[in-house]
């Protein structure tokens, strides 16, 4: 048997909304560089980034003054082994053009970034994203 539904009072609507639990977390800022020179094949960051939660996604925003291949330096273990992952399918990112990439980061991994050319980092930012989209 169908139940009749009538209007909901504003107070009841507020009560219902207050009892909803949204699984949405704000992104965590992990790194930010603005208008800073970087040498070719040199880590962008003094200290590698590690995830707060695992597994997680790091969203990377990068804009460089010179075209070059942009890569992730993924490290794991003691002593750490490093694997290089070229982003943008191994193609150079264009000068003065903004790019965004998402990378998966698992437990025990640390992350840094490099480019194949000396350049000015116009803007570089990394945020850790929750899995919820």
N, C-alpha and C positions, 0 to 999 in steps of 0.2 A: 504494500500500500504506500503510495507516495505521500510524503509529508508536505504540508503547506508551508511555504516560506513567506514570511512577512517582512516588513521593513525592519532594519536593525537600527537601534538608537545610536546616536553618536557616542555615548558612554560605552555601550557594548562593543562598538567597532574599535574604540581605543583600547579596550581591554583585550580584544582578540589580537590586535596588532602588537601590543606590548608582550604578549605571550608567544609570539613567533620568534624563533631563533634562526637567524640567518648566519650561515657559515661563510662569512666573508671577512677576510683579514686584509688589513692595509699592507701594501708592499713595504718591505724593509729596505731602506737605502743602505747600500753596501760600499759604494765608491762614487766619487765625483771629482773630475778634473776639468779645469777650464783654462783655455789659452796658455798652455804650458808646452815647452819643447820636450821632445822625446828622441833619443838616439835610436838608430836602426837596430833591430833584434835585441832590444832591451826591455825588460819588464816594465809595464806602465806603473805598477804599484810596488811600493817598498815591501809590503807584506801581502802574501797571497790571501785571497778571499776564501772563507770557509762558510758553508751553509749553516744557518740557524736551525732549520728543519730539514729533514731528509726523508725521501728524495724531494728535490725542489727544482724550480726553474729560476735561472738568473736571466733577467732581461737586460740586454746591453744596448746602449745608444752610443754611437761613435761618429764623429765627424773630424777628419784630419785635413791639414792644409796641402798634403801631397798624396798622390795616388800610390797605394801599396797594398800588399796582401796583409790582411788582418787575421791574427790567429789567437786561439786559446792555448795556454800552456796549462795542461791538466796534470796535477801531481798527486801521487798516492804512495803510501808505504814509508818504511824507515830502513835505510835512507830513501827519500822519495824518488820514484821513477817518474820521468816526465814524458808525456806524449803531446805532440803538437797537432792541433786540429785547425786547419785553415777554414775560415768562414767564407761566405759568399762563393761557395763552390771552388775555392782556391783562386778566384779571380781578384785582381786588385779592386779595392773600393776606390771610388773616384774622389779626387780632391774637392774639398768644400761641399761634399754631398753627405747628407745624414743617412745612416743605416741603423736598423734595429735587428737584433738577433736574440733568440731564446736558446739557452743551452740547459740541458739536464745536468744536475749535480747530485751525486750520491754521497752517502756516508763515507767519511775518511778521505774525501777528495778536497784538494785546494786548487784554486784557479787564479791565473794571471793572464795578461794579454800582451801581445807584441805586434809590431808592424815591421815590414821588411825595409822600410825607408826611414831616414831621419825626417821628422815632420813636427809641426805644431799641432798639439792636440787642441782643437778648437772647442770641442765638448765631448766628454766621455762620462757616462753614468751607468751604474749597475744597480738594479734593484732585485731583491729576492721576492719572487711571487708565490702566493699561495696556490695550491692546485685548483681551487675553485675559480671558475671563469665567470 
